[in-house]
Amino acid sequence: MSTRRPKFRPEAWLATLALIAICLISLGNVIVRYATDASFAFTEEFSVFFLVLLTFAGAAVAARHNQHIRIELIEHHLPKGMLKLVFVLQWLAGMIVLGITAWYGSVFALEEYQWESLSPGLGLPNWIYVVWLPLMAAAIMIRMTQNLIDRLRGKEDEEVIHES
């Protein structure tokens, strides 16, 4: 019997923590609003931030497991030799979009930091929220590259196979 080391997936943990935070913030706000007819001021700002973080972290998890929505019709009808070219083109298109996102997200985060811009709701520094955009875009790029390597080697995703 072989023991497998658990895979390190910080984006999965990040998505889980973000979802838990959204649930706790929303529940707390509902309870306080019901009991006092007032609500916490921070709930919307934090909930939106955690929702965006959850979305990007989930996208990184999906990218690693080749689970993003795409049109597979071409993949199913191409000869095996052409599949690798399609895999690389898919990866390249994703890299371009995410590279642009990471670049402009970095510029935006730096500008928010330099201008000392504050969030409208709580007055917190905006860069704290914005800096996650290029970081999570980079995480998705890393996971897409890992997935491409696996696909080019003909390797199936073990977690998807075991869950089916």
PyRosetta script that sets phi, psi and omega in degrees:
from pyrosetta import init, pose_from_sequence

init()
pose = pose_from_sequence("MSTRRPKFRPEAWLATLALIAICLISLGNVIVRYATDASFAFTEEFSVFFLVLLTFAGAAVAARHNQHIRIELIEHHLPKGMLKLVFVLQWLAGMIVLGITAWYGSVFALEEYQWESLSPGLGLPNWIYVVWLPLMAAAIMIRMTQNLIDRLRGKEDEEVIHES")
pose.set_psi(1, 124.6)
pose.set_omega(1, -179.3)
pose.set_phi(2, -95.7)
pose.set_psi(2, 139.8)
pose.set_omega(2, 176.5)
pose.set_phi(3, -99.3)
pose.set_psi(3, 127.9)
pose.set_omega(3, 179.4)
pose.set_phi(4, -99.0)
pose.set_psi(4, 136.4)
pose.set_omega(4, 176.6)
pose.set_phi(5, -74.8)
pose.set_psi(5, 135.8)
pose.set_omega(5, 178.5)
pose.set_phi(6, -62.6)
pose.set_psi(6, 143.9)
pose.set_omega(6, -179.5)
pose.set_phi(7, -79.6)
pose.set_psi(7, 138.6)
pose.set_omega(7, 179.4)
pose.set_phi(8, -83.0)
pose.set_psi(8, 113.6)
pose.set_omega(8, -177.5)
pose.set_phi(9, -131.0)
pose.set_psi(9, 80.1)
pose.set_omega(9, -178.0)
pose.set_phi(10, -61.8)
pose.set_psi(10, -31.2)
pose.set_omega(10, -179.2)
pose.set_phi(11, -69.3)
pose.set_psi(11, -30.9)
pose.set_omega(11, 176.3)
pose.set_phi(12, -68.5)
pose.set_psi(12, -41.1)
pose.set_omega(12, 176.6)
pose.set_phi(13, -65.5)
pose.set_psi(13, -41.1)
pose.set_omega(13, 179.6)
pose.set_phi(14, -62.3)
pose.set_psi(14, -43.5)
pose.set_omega(14, 177.6)
pose.set_phi(15, -62.7)
pose.set_psi(15, -41.6)
pose.set_omega(15, 179.1)
pose.set_phi(16, -62.9)
pose.set_psi(16, -46.9)
pose.set_omega(16, 179.3)
pose.set_phi(17, -63.8)
pose.set_psi(17, -38.6)
pose.set_omega(17, 178.4)
pose.set_phi(18, -64.1)
pose.set_psi(18, -42.1)
pose.set_omega(18, 179.2)
pose.set_phi(19, -65.4)
pose.set_psi(19, -41.8)
pose.set_omega(19, 177.4)
pose.set_phi(20, -62.1)
pose.set_psi(20, -42.7)
pose.set_omega(20, 179.5)
pose.set_phi(21, -62.2)
pose.set_psi(21, -43.0)
pose.set_omega(21, 178.4)
pose.set_phi(22, -60.4)
pose.set_psi(22, -45.8)
pose.set_omega(22, -179.5)
pose.set_phi(23, -62.2)
pose.set_psi(23, -46.4)
pose.set_omega(23, -179.0)
pose.set_phi(24, -66.0)
pose.set_psi(24, -42.0)
pose.set_omega(24, 178.7)
pose.set_phi(25, -62.8)
pose.set_psi(25, -46.0)
pose.set_omega(25, -178.7)
pose.set_phi(26, -65.9)
pose.set_psi(26, -43.4)
pose.set_omega(26, 178.6)
pose.set_phi(27, -62.7)
pose.set_psi(27, -46.2)
pose.set_omega(27, 178.8)
pose.set_phi(28, -60.0)
pose.set_psi(28, -41.4)
pose.set_omega(28, 179.7)
pose.set_phi(29, -65.4)
pose.set_psi(29, -40.6)
pose.set_omega(29, 179.1)
pose.set_phi(30, -64.2)
pose.set_psi(30, -44.9)
pose.set_omega(30, -179.2)
pose.set_phi(31, -63.1)
pose.set_psi(31, -46.7)
pose.set_omega(31, -179.7)
pose.set_phi(32, -64.5)
pose.set_psi(32, -42.3)
pose.set_omega(32, 179.9)
pose.set_phi(33, -64.2)
pose.set_psi(33, -40.4)
pose.set_omega(33, 179.1)
pose.set_phi(34, -65.9)
pose.set_psi(34, -40.9)
pose.set_omega(34, -175.4)
pose.set_phi(35, -79.9)
pose.set_psi(35, -30.5)
pose.set_omega(35, -171.5)
pose.set_phi(36, -125.4)
pose.set_psi(36, -4.0)
pose.set_omega(36, -174.1)
pose.set_phi(37, 60.5)
pose.set_psi(37, 22.5)
pose.set_omega(37, 174.5)
pose.set_phi(38, -129.1)
pose.set_psi(38, 164.3)
pose.set_omega(38, 178.0)
pose.set_phi(39, -135.2)
pose.set_psi(39, 160.4)
pose.set_omega(39, 177.8)
pose.set_phi(40, -68.3)
pose.set_psi(40, 140.0)
pose.set_omega(40, -179.0)
pose.set_phi(41, -74.4)
pose.set_psi(41, -27.7)
pose.set_omega(41, -171.7)
pose.set_phi(42, -85.8)
pose.set_psi(42, -9.9)
pose.set_omega(42, -168.6)
pose.set_phi(43, -61.7)
pose.set_psi(43, -44.8)
pose.set_omega(43, -176.9)
pose.set_phi(44, -67.0)
pose.set_psi(44, -45.9)
pose.set_omega(44, -178.2)
pose.set_phi(45, -61.5)
pose.set_psi(45, -46.5)
pose.set_omega(45, -179.5)
pose.set_phi(46, -70.6)
pose.set_psi(46, -39.1)
pose.set_omega(46, -179.6)
pose.set_phi(47, -63.1)
pose.set_psi(47, -42.6)
pose.set_omega(47, 178.0)
pose.set_phi(48, -63.3)
pose.set_psi(48, -44.0)
pose.set_omega(48, 178.5)
pose.set_phi(49, -59.9)
pose.set_psi(49, -48.6)
pose.set_omega(49, -178.7)
pose.set_phi(50, -66.1)
pose.set_psi(50, -32.3)
pose.set_omega(50, 177.5)
pose.set_phi(51, -66.7)
pose.set_psi(51, -42.2)
pose.set_omega(51, 177.0)
pose.set_phi(52, -64.5)
pose.set_psi(52, -43.1)
pose.set_omega(52, 178.0)
pose.set_phi(53, -61.5)
pose.set_psi(53, -43.4)
pose.set_omega(53, 177.4)
pose.set_phi(54, -59.9)
pose.set_psi(54, -42.5)
pose.set_omega(54, -179.4)
pose.set_phi(55, -62.8)
pose.set_psi(55, -47.8)
pose.set_omega(55, -178.9)
pose.set_phi(56, -69.3)
pose.set_psi(56, -40.2)
pose.set_omega(56, 178.1)
pose.set_phi(57, -64.7)
pose.set_psi(57, -41.0)
pose.set_omega(57, 176.5)
pose.set_phi(58, -64.4)
pose.set_psi(58, -36.0)
pose.set_omega(58, 177.0)
pose.set_phi(59, -65.3)
pose.set_psi(59, -36.0)
pose.set_omega(59, 177.0)
pose.set_phi(60, -65.9)
pose.set_psi(60, -42.0)
pose.set_omega(60, 177.7)
pose.set_phi(61, -62.7)
pose.set_psi(61, -46.2)
pose.set_omega(61, 179.9)
pose.set_phi(62, -63.1)
pose.set_psi(62, -38.2)
pose.set_omega(62, 179.8)
pose.set_phi(63, -64.0)
pose.set_psi(63, -38.6)
pose.set_omega(63, -179.5)
pose.set_phi(64, -66.4)
pose.set_psi(64, -33.8)
pose.set_omega(64, -175.8)
pose.set_phi(65, -101.1)
pose.set_psi(65, 13.3)
pose.set_omega(65, 177.1)
pose.set_phi(66, 56.6)
pose.set_psi(66, 42.0)
pose.set_omega(66, -175.1)
pose.set_phi(67, -110.6)
pose.set_psi(67, 9.4)
pose.set_omega(67, 178.4)
pose.set_phi(68, -71.5)
pose.set_psi(68, 149.5)
pose.set_omega(68, 178.8)
pose.set_phi(69, -67.5)
pose.set_psi(69, 130.3)
pose.set_omega(69, 177.7)
pose.set_phi(70, -158.6)
pose.set_psi(70, 166.8)
pose.set_omega(70, 177.7)
pose.set_phi(71, -89.4)
pose.set_psi(71, 113.1)
pose.set_omega(71, -177.2)
pose.set_phi(72, -94.4)
pose.set_psi(72, 0.8)
pose.set_omega(72, -177.2)
pose.set_phi(73, -55.6)
pose.set_psi(73, -44.8)
pose.set_omega(73, -179.6)
pose.set_phi(74, -64.0)
pose.set_psi(74, -43.5)
pose.set_omega(74, -179.3)
pose.set_phi(75, -59.9)
pose.set_psi(75, -37.4)
pose.set_omega(75, -176.2)
pose.set_phi(76, -75.5)
pose.set_psi(76, -21.9)
pose.set_omega(76, -175.1)
pose.set_phi(77, -108.9)
pose.set_psi(77, 1.6)
pose.set_omega(77, 178.8)
pose.set_phi(78, -90.0)
pose.set_psi(78, 151.6)
pose.set_omega(78, 172.3)
pose.set_phi(79, -65.8)
pose.set_psi(79, 153.8)
pose.set_omega(79, -176.8)
pose.set_phi(80, -53.8)
pose.set_psi(80, -37.2)
pose.set_omega(80, -178.6)
pose.set_phi(81, -64.4)
pose.set_psi(81, -31.4)
pose.set_omega(81, -179.0)
pose.set_phi(82, -82.4)
pose.set_psi(82, -19.1)
pose.set_omega(82, -177.3)
pose.set_phi(83, -59.7)
pose.set_psi(83, -41.0)
pose.set_omega(83, -178.7)
pose.set_phi(84, -61.6)
pose.set_psi(84, -37.9)
pose.set_omega(84, 177.1)
pose.set_phi(85, -64.1)
pose.set_psi(85, -42.0)
pose.set_omega(85, 178.5)
pose.set_phi(86, -64.0)
pose.set_psi(86, -41.9)
pose.set_omega(86, 178.4)
pose.set_phi(87, -59.5)
pose.set_psi(87, -44.2)
pose.set_omega(87, -179.4)
pose.set_phi(88, -67.3)
pose.set_psi(88, -39.8)
pose.set_omega(88, 178.5)
pose.set_phi(89, -65.7)
pose.set_psi(89, -39.8)
pose.set_omega(89, 176.0)
pose.set_phi(90, -61.6)
pose.set_psi(90, -45.9)
pose.set_omega(90, 179.6)
pose.set_phi(91, -61.7)
pose.set_psi(91, -44.5)
pose.set_omega(91, -178.7)
pose.set_phi(92, -62.1)
pose.set_psi(92, -42.9)
pose.set_omega(92, 178.5)
pose.set_phi(93, -61.8)
pose.set_psi(93, -43.5)
pose.set_omega(93, 177.9)
pose.set_phi(94, -64.3)
pose.set_psi(94, -40.1)
pose.set_omega(94, 179.3)
pose.set_phi(95, -63.7)
pose.set_psi(95, -38.9)
pose.set_omega(95, 179.4)
pose.set_phi(96, -64.0)
pose.set_psi(96, -49.8)
pose.set_omega(96, -178.9)
pose.set_phi(97, -62.9)
pose.set_psi(97, -46.9)
pose.set_omega(97, -178.1)
pose.set_phi(98, -72.6)
pose.set_psi(98, -31.1)
pose.set_omega(98, 175.5)
pose.set_phi(99, -64.2)
pose.set_psi(99, -43.2)
pose.set_omega(99, 176.8)
pose.set_phi(100, -63.6)
pose.set_psi(100, -42.5)
pose.set_omega(100, 178.6)
pose.set_phi(101, -61.2)
pose.set_psi(101, -45.0)
pose.set_omega(101, -179.9)
pose.set_phi(102, -65.0)
pose.set_psi(102, -42.7)
pose.set_omega(102, -178.9)
pose.set_phi(103, -62.9)
pose.set_psi(103, -56.1)
pose.set_omega(103, -177.7)
pose.set_phi(104, -68.6)
pose.set_psi(104, -31.1)
pose.set_omega(104, 174.4)
pose.set_phi(105, -64.4)
pose.set_psi(105, -38.3)
pose.set_omega(105, 177.1)
pose.set_phi(106, -66.5)
pose.set_psi(106, -44.2)
pose.set_omega(106, 177.8)
pose.set_phi(107, -61.1)
pose.set_psi(107, -44.3)
pose.set_omega(107, 180.0)
pose.set_phi(108, -62.7)
pose.set_psi(108, -45.1)
pose.set_omega(108, 179.6)
pose.set_phi(109, -63.2)
pose.set_psi(109, -41.4)
pose.set_omega(109, 178.9)
pose.set_phi(110, -64.1)
pose.set_psi(110, -42.7)
pose.set_omega(110, 178.2)
pose.set_phi(111, -63.9)
pose.set_psi(111, -41.6)
pose.set_omega(111, 178.1)
pose.set_phi(112, -61.3)
pose.set_psi(112, -38.8)
pose.set_omega(112, 178.8)
pose.set_phi(113, -68.1)
pose.set_psi(113, -47.3)
pose.set_omega(113, -178.1)
pose.set_phi(114, -65.3)
pose.set_psi(114, -38.5)
pose.set_omega(114, -178.0)
pose.set_phi(115, -82.8)
pose.set_psi(115, -6.1)
pose.set_omega(115, -178.3)
pose.set_phi(116, 54.4)
pose.set_psi(116, 41.4)
pose.set_omega(116, -179.5)
pose.set_phi(117, -69.3)
pose.set_psi(117, 138.6)
pose.set_omega(117, -178.4)
pose.set_phi(118, -112.7)
pose.set_psi(118, 149.9)
pose.set_omega(118, 178.3)
pose.set_phi(119, -69.7)
pose.set_psi(119, 145.7)
pose.set_omega(119, -176.3)
pose.set_phi(120, -68.8)
pose.set_psi(120, -31.3)
pose.set_omega(120, -175.8)
pose.set_phi(121, -78.9)
pose.set_psi(121, -52.5)
pose.set_omega(121, -173.3)
pose.set_phi(122, -111.5)
pose.set_psi(122, -10.3)
pose.set_omega(122, -179.5)
pose.set_phi(123, 75.0)
pose.set_psi(123, 22.5)
pose.set_omega(123, 175.9)
pose.set_phi(124, -82.4)
pose.set_psi(124, 156.2)
pose.set_omega(124, 177.4)
pose.set_phi(125, -60.2)
pose.set_psi(125, 128.0)
pose.set_omega(125, -178.3)
pose.set_phi(126, -63.4)
pose.set_psi(126, -30.7)
pose.set_omega(126, -176.5)
pose.set_phi(127, -61.3)
pose.set_psi(127, -25.6)
pose.set_omega(127, 178.5)
pose.set_phi(128, -61.2)
pose.set_psi(128, -36.8)
pose.set_omega(128, 178.1)
pose.set_phi(129, -80.5)
pose.set_psi(129, -42.1)
pose.set_omega(129, -170.9)
pose.set_phi(130, -74.9)
pose.set_psi(130, -29.5)
pose.set_omega(130, -176.0)
pose.set_phi(131, -62.0)
pose.set_psi(131, -21.6)
pose.set_omega(131, 179.5)
pose.set_phi(132, -71.5)
pose.set_psi(132, -23.2)
pose.set_omega(132, -179.9)
pose.set_phi(133, -60.4)
pose.set_psi(133, -56.0)
pose.set_omega(133, 178.9)
pose.set_phi(134, -67.8)
pose.set_psi(134, -32.1)
pose.set_omega(134, 179.2)
pose.set_phi(135, -64.6)
pose.set_psi(135, -45.0)
pose.set_omega(135, -178.8)
pose.set_phi(136, -74.2)
pose.set_psi(136, -32.2)
pose.set_omega(136, 174.1)
pose.set_phi(137, -62.0)
pose.set_psi(137, -41.7)
pose.set_omega(137, 177.7)
pose.set_phi(138, -64.2)
pose.set_psi(138, -39.4)
pose.set_omega(138, 178.0)
pose.set_phi(139, -61.8)
pose.set_psi(139, -41.6)
pose.set_omega(139, 178.5)
pose.set_phi(140, -65.0)
pose.set_psi(140, -40.2)
pose.set_omega(140, 179.2)
pose.set_phi(141, -62.2)
pose.set_psi(141, -41.4)
pose.set_omega(141, 178.1)
pose.set_phi(142, -63.0)
pose.set_psi(142, -46.3)
pose.set_omega(142, -178.7)
pose.set_phi(143, -67.6)
pose.set_psi(143, -35.7)
pose.set_omega(143, 175.9)
pose.set_phi(144, -64.6)
pose.set_psi(144, -39.1)
pose.set_omega(144, 179.3)
pose.set_phi(145, -66.9)
pose.set_psi(145, -42.3)
pose.set_omega(145, 176.1)
pose.set_phi(146, -60.3)
pose.set_psi(146, -41.5)
pose.set_omega(146, 179.5)
pose.set_phi(147, -65.5)
pose.set_psi(147, -41.2)
pose.set_omega(147, 178.6)
pose.set_phi(148, -60.9)
pose.set_psi(148, -45.1)
pose.set_omega(148, 179.4)
pose.set_phi(149, -58.5)
pose.set_psi(149, -44.7)
pose.set_omega(149, 178.3)
pose.set_phi(150, -62.5)
pose.set_psi(150, -43.6)
pose.set_omega(150, -178.6)
pose.set_phi(151, -66.1)
pose.set_psi(151, -39.6)
pose.set_omega(151, 178.8)
pose.set_phi(152, -66.6)
pose.set_psi(152, -29.8)
pose.set_omega(152, 177.0)
pose.set_phi(153, -83.1)
pose.set_psi(153, -5.5)
pose.set_omega(153, -179.6)
pose.set_phi(154, 78.9)
pose.set_psi(154, 17.3)
pose.set_omega(154, -178.0)
pose.set_phi(155, -84.7)
pose.set_psi(155, 134.7)
pose.set_omega(155, 175.6)
pose.set_phi(156, -89.9)
pose.set_psi(156, 154.1)
pose.set_omega(156, 176.8)
pose.set_phi(157, -75.4)
pose.set_psi(157, 115.9)
pose.set_omega(157, -176.5)
pose.set_phi(158, -60.8)
pose.set_psi(158, -40.2)
pose.set_omega(158, -177.6)
pose.set_phi(159, -65.4)
pose.set_psi(159, -39.0)
pose.set_omega(159, -179.8)
pose.set_phi(160, -68.4)
pose.set_psi(160, -40.1)
pose.set_omega(160, 179.5)
pose.set_phi(161, -64.4)
pose.set_psi(161, -44.2)
pose.set_omega(161, -178.0)
pose.set_phi(162, -70.4)
pose.set_psi(162, -27.8)
pose.set_omega(162, -178.8)
pose.set_phi(163, -81.0)
pose.set_psi(163, -20.1)
pose.set_omega(163, -176.8)
pose.set_phi(164, -73.3)
pose.dump_pdb("model.pdb")
